[in-house]
């Protein structure tokens, strides 16, 4: 699905700050979510709001400064992702929900899915049996005796640092640098 977006790639940080301070309207949340098929629950988590608070805002009401800034960061990430995936929103949506080794964190004990390196994802087609098995078995880091827990890009977008990590992974995909 090709889409046009009002967020120029390479937007200056000062422009993002200015726009967040001026106010971002609630209706923009739905517009952004629609591009890659994000649910209200996912959007509320990214914006650090409850679903109830998100639903209670009228379309013409501005979001709080922090939520508006997060929405602008999400728009920027989506714009970058569409550029990386040649305008294919379906591929971007799949990437956003795929656990990646590059976003793994350490956790001890529990059985958890194994991180999947970006290289093994290939064309983002339907998963085969081998890749399904990769997602079900844990990986233990021999240096720390802890398990690496994969996270999807959407899972880390509840923090500003997570946006930076997701942008970094997109940049590496764009330049052909596989983790």
N, C-alpha and C positions, 0 to 999 in steps of 0.2 A: 504494500500500500504506500504510494507516494503521498507526501504531505508537505505543505508549506508551513513554515513556522516564523513567527515574528522576532525570534531571538537570533541576532547575528552571531555567527561563530566568532570566537575571539573577543567577546564583549569585554570591555574594560571593567575592572573591579569597581572603579568609582561610579560607572554607569549603573551597575547592579545595585550598589549602595543607594544611589540617588533614587532609582526606581522603587526599591523596597521602602525607602522613607516616604515617598510620595503615596504609597499605598497600592496594593495589588488586590483587585476585586475578587470576590469569592467565585464568580462565574468562570474565572480563568482556571480554577482547580479542575473543573469538569472538562474544559477544553484540553488541558494538558493530559489528563488521565485518559481521555478518549484516543489520543495519538497512539499509545502503546497498550491500551486495554487494561489500565490499572484500576483496581476496585476502590471503592470509597474507604474500605478498611486499610488498604495499602497507602492511599493518599493521606489519610488521617495519621497513620504511623510516621510517614515521611515528614509531614508538617508538624509533628509533635502535638497533635490535638486529639481529643476524643472524637469518635464518629458522631456522637450526639452534638458536640460543639460545631463540627463541620456542617452537619445537616441543619443546624439552627440558624446559620448565617444566610441572609438573603443574598441573591446573586449580585446585587449592586453594593453590598457592604464590603469594606476593605478588611483584609486579613490583618492580624497582629503583625508587627514588624518582623519578628522572627519567622513566623509562618510564611509571610510574603517572601522573605529572603530565601527560604528553603524552596519555595515554589519556583522562584527565578533560577536557583541552582539546578533544580530538576529540569526546567526548560532548557537550560544550557547543556546539561548532560544528554538530554534527548536529541537536541540539535547535533551535538557531536556524534552521538551514536548513529543517527540517521546518515550522517556524512560517512562514517566508517562502514556502515552496512548498505551503502548505495541507495539510500532512501527506503529501504525495506523495513518498515515498522514491525512486521511479523518476526524478522530475525532479531531486531533489537529487543522486542518483548521477550523472546526466548532467552537471549543472552542475559537480560535483567533477572530472570528467574532461575538461571543455571548456577548451581554451586561451583565455585572456582577455587582452585588451589591457591591462586594469587591473593585471595581474600580469606584464607584459612586462619583460624586462631587456635591456640593450644588449650586443650581441656583434658583432664585425666579421667580415666575410668570408664565412663559410659560408652556403649557401642553406638557409633555414629556413622553417617555416610562418609565415604572417602572423597577428598577433593578431586576434582576433575581438571587436569591441565587444559588450557584453552586449545592447544594443538590437537588434543584428542576429540574436540567437539566438531572438527571438520566443517561441514557446510550447514550445520544447525538443522539437519534433517531430522526425521523421526529417529529416536534412540533405538539402537539395536540391543540385543541381549547382553553383549559384552559391556556396553556402556551402562546399562541398567545395573549390572553386577558391581561395577565400579562405584556407583552411587550408594551401594548398600553395605560396603565393608570398610572398617576403619583403617586409618593409616597411623602407625605409631612412629614418632620421631625418635630414632635411636639415641640421639644426643640428650634428650630431656625426659625420656620415659613418659611422655604425654602424648595424647592423641590430637591430631590436627583435625579441626572441625571446619569443613568447607562452608563458605557463606556465599550466597548469591549477591550480586550487586544490589538488588532491591533490599536485601536484609541489612546492608550497611548504611543505607540512605537515611537512617534515623539520626545520624550524626553528621555534622559538617565535615569532619575528617573522613567519613565514609564517602561523601561526594568526591573528595579529593582522590581517594583510593580508586573509586570507580572510574574517574576521569583518567587516572594514570593507566589503568588496565586498558581502557579504550585507546589511549595514545599508543600503547605497546602493540595492540592489534593493528592499529592504523599504520604503524611503521614496520610491522612484520617481526617485532621482537616478542618472541613467545617465552613465557616464564618457565 
